């Protein structure tokens, strides 16, 4: 299994546990630390995580830099190759 597929699976599994209510934001406490730990362990320089559940944006955040040297941070304007693993109803 490729690293990208494993990483996608980890985030999908985590996001499936988040309730679609405003109080569900509390369920994301520690999410940033989790993302940063996974990025460090798998040597991923940067990524953007986004998820919508029940018509509400649950997560929309950029992490890290565009390369391993940290030459530029990832922002909401950074272009990526799109990779979708699952769409929730």
C-alpha positions as CSV (number, residue, x, y, z in Angstrom):
1,X,0.0,0.0,0.0
2,X,1.4,3.4,-1.0
3,X,2.2,6.1,1.6
4,X,-0.5,8.4,0.0
5,X,-3.1,5.7,0.3
6,X,-2.3,5.0,3.9
7,X,-2.2,8.7,4.8
8,X,-5.6,9.2,3.1
9,X,-7.0,6.3,5.0
10,X,-5.8,7.7,8.4
11,X,-7.5,11.1,7.8
12,X,-10.7,9.5,6.5
13,X,-10.9,7.3,9.5
14,X,-10.4,10.2,11.8
15,X,-12.9,12.5,10.1
16,X,-15.6,9.8,10.1
17,X,-15.6,10.1,13.9
18,X,-16.4,13.8,13.9
19,X,-20.0,14.7,14.6
20,X,-21.7,17.1,12.1
21,X,-22.7,19.6,14.8
22,X,-21.0,22.7,16.1
23,X,-19.9,20.8,19.2
24,X,-18.1,18.4,16.9
25,X,-15.3,21.0,16.6
26,X,-14.3,20.0,20.1
27,X,-13.7,16.5,18.6
28,X,-10.9,18.1,16.5
29,X,-8.8,19.1,19.6
30,X,-5.4,17.7,19.0
31,X,-6.0,17.3,15.2
32,X,-3.2,19.7,14.3
33,X,-0.7,17.8,16.5
34,X,-1.8,14.5,14.9
35,X,-1.3,15.9,11.4
36,X,2.1,17.3,12.3
37,X,3.2,14.0,13.9
38,X,2.1,11.9,10.9
39,X,3.8,14.4,8.5
40,X,7.1,14.0,10.5
41,X,6.9,10.3,10.7
42,X,6.2,9.8,7.0
43,X,8.5,12.7,6.0
44,X,5.7,14.6,4.2
45,X,6.8,18.3,3.8
46,X,3.3,19.7,3.5
47,X,-0.3,19.1,2.8
48,X,-3.8,20.5,2.9
49,X,-6.6,18.8,4.7
50,X,-10.2,19.5,4.0
51,X,-13.4,17.8,4.9
52,X,-17.1,18.7,4.7
53,X,-19.8,16.8,6.7
54,X,-23.5,17.5,6.7
55,X,-22.9,20.6,4.5
56,X,-20.5,22.1,7.1
57,X,-16.8,22.6,6.6
58,X,-15.3,20.5,9.4
59,X,-11.6,21.0,8.5
60,X,-9.9,23.3,6.0
61,X,-6.2,23.9,6.8
62,X,-2.8,24.0,5.2
63,X,0.3,22.4,7.0
64,X,4.0,22.6,6.3
65,X,5.9,23.7,3.2
66,X,6.0,23.0,-0.5
67,X,9.3,21.0,-0.2
68,X,11.6,19.3,2.3
69,X,13.8,22.4,2.5
70,X,11.0,24.5,3.7
71,X,11.5,27.1,1.0
72,X,7.9,28.3,1.1
73,X,4.8,27.6,3.3
74,X,1.8,25.9,1.9
75,X,-1.1,28.4,1.7
76,X,-4.7,28.4,0.5
77,X,-3.3,29.4,-2.9
78,X,-0.9,26.5,-3.3
79,X,-1.7,24.2,-6.2
80,X,-1.7,20.4,-5.7
81,X,-2.5,17.3,-7.7
82,X,-6.0,16.4,-6.5
83,X,-6.5,13.0,-4.9
84,X,-9.9,12.0,-3.7
85,X,-10.3,8.7,-1.9
86,X,-13.9,8.9,-0.7
87,X,-17.0,11.1,-0.9
88,X,-19.4,10.9,2.1
89,X,-23.1,11.4,1.4
